[in-house]
Amino acid sequence: MNEQDMSHEEKMAVLKKGIQQLTGFDNREMAVFMAQPRTGKILSRMEAASRVSVLFEVSESKGCVAGHKPGDTYLFPKGGALDLAESTGHLCPFLMPPMTRIMWLVQERVWEGLDPLPLYAVGHCDDVGLDCDGWGRVVIKARILNAETQP
């Protein structure tokens, strides 16, 4: 059956089954998940979330011992996990915290039905830089790719 021909209830049943398979929740855990107040809102926005990918790009880099350079990119397709094949080959763990914060903001905005890109979609690594007795500084900027602009 084509998804366009499915009723809302049928689509929800397929979605719930997919979530249960993905998470490995047993029936009790799935019932707990479904009983959470926010789950209904999240499930109602899953289609919107599936159209949003986040691309982080290094815009500045000075003194980075991991070798990050301007133009390095990191793709998180459909709000999910990092796509290693479509990203620059390495990722310093100290550049991950700002990506995590921005991803949470994007996800929350999708769940609320807002433009997914937060106003402050810029972050920097946790290194304090040479001027503060650290090594370097890397700045990343996020942008949203919709289904039409994804690689």
N, C-alpha and C positions, 0 to 999 in steps of 0.2 A: 504494500500500500504506500502511495506517495504521501509525504508529510503534509502537503497542501490539502490532501483529502481527509486528513485525520481530524477528529473532533478535539476540542481542548482537553477533555478527559483522557483521550487516547495519547495525546502528546505528553501529558503529565505522567502517565503511566510509563511511557518509554523513557522519559527523562529520569524518573525515580529509579527505574531499573538500571539505567546507565550509571547513575550516581552510586548505587549500591555496588555495582560491579567494580567501578573505579576505586571506591574507598575500601571495599572489602567489609563493609558493615554487615553484621548479621541482622536478622529481622528485628531483634530488640533494639540494637543500636540505630537502625534505620527509623524505628518508631520514635526514639528519642530525638533524632535529627529532625524528623518531620514535625514534632511537637514544639520545636523552638519557635518563638514568635517571629523571628526574622526570616525563617525558611520560606514561607509563602512568597514574601516580597522578592527574595533572591531567585526563587524558581521562576517567578513571573518575568524576571529580567535576564534569564539565561540566554535567550536569543540575542538580546542586545550585547551581552558580554562576549558572545561568540564572534561578534563583528569587530571587536576592539583588540588591537594588538599594540603593544608599547615598544617603541624603539628608543633606546638610550644611545646618545652619541657623546663621545668625549669632545668637549669644546676647548678645553685648555689642559695643558699638562706641563709641569715644570719639576724636574728632579725626581720623577717617578722611578723607583727601583724595579717595579714590575714591568716597566716598558710601555705603559699606556701612552698613546699619542693622539693628538687631535684627529678626528675622523674614525677612530675605533667605534664600532657599533655592537650593541647587544639587543637581540630581539626576543621579546616575550610574546609569542603569538596567542591570540584569543585569551589574554589575561592569565595565561598559564606559565609553565616552566620555561626557562631559558632554552632557546633553540640554538644548540651548539653549532649546527651546520650553517646557520645563517648569521652567526656572530663572529666577531674577532676571536682568535684562537685561545685567549687566556683572559682570566678575570681575577684581579687581586681581591682578596677577601675584605680589604678595607674600603673598597668601592661598592661593596654589596649593601651596606646599611642605607645609604641614600636611595638606592634603587628600591629596596624593600619599602621604605617610607612612602615613596612616590607610588609604588604599585598598590599599597593599601589605600591611598587617596583615590587613585583611578578606580579601583574596585568599588569603593564606597560611593563614588559619584555615579558609576553605572547603576548600582543597586538603587540609588535615589532618583534615577531617571534624568540626571544632569549631563552636561557636556563632560566627557570623561577626563579631559586635561585640566589638572588643577592650576590655579593661578601661579603658584610657585613650583614649577616642574623642573627645578634646577637643584642640583646637590653637589657635594664635593666629598672626596674621600676623607677618612678619619685621620690621616696624617696631618700634622699641624703645620708642615712646611719648614723650610730652612730658617726662616726668620724667627721661629719659635722653637728652635732646637730639634726640629724633625728633619725629614728628608725632602719631601716634595708635596705637591698639591695637584690633584686632578679634579676637574669640574666636568660634570655630565649634565646634559639637557635631555628631557624626555619629549617625545612627540607621539601622537596617536596616529596609527595607521588603521584605516577602516578596511573593509573587505576588498574594496576596489584598488587600494594602494599597497596591499601586502605583497611581499615577494612570493 
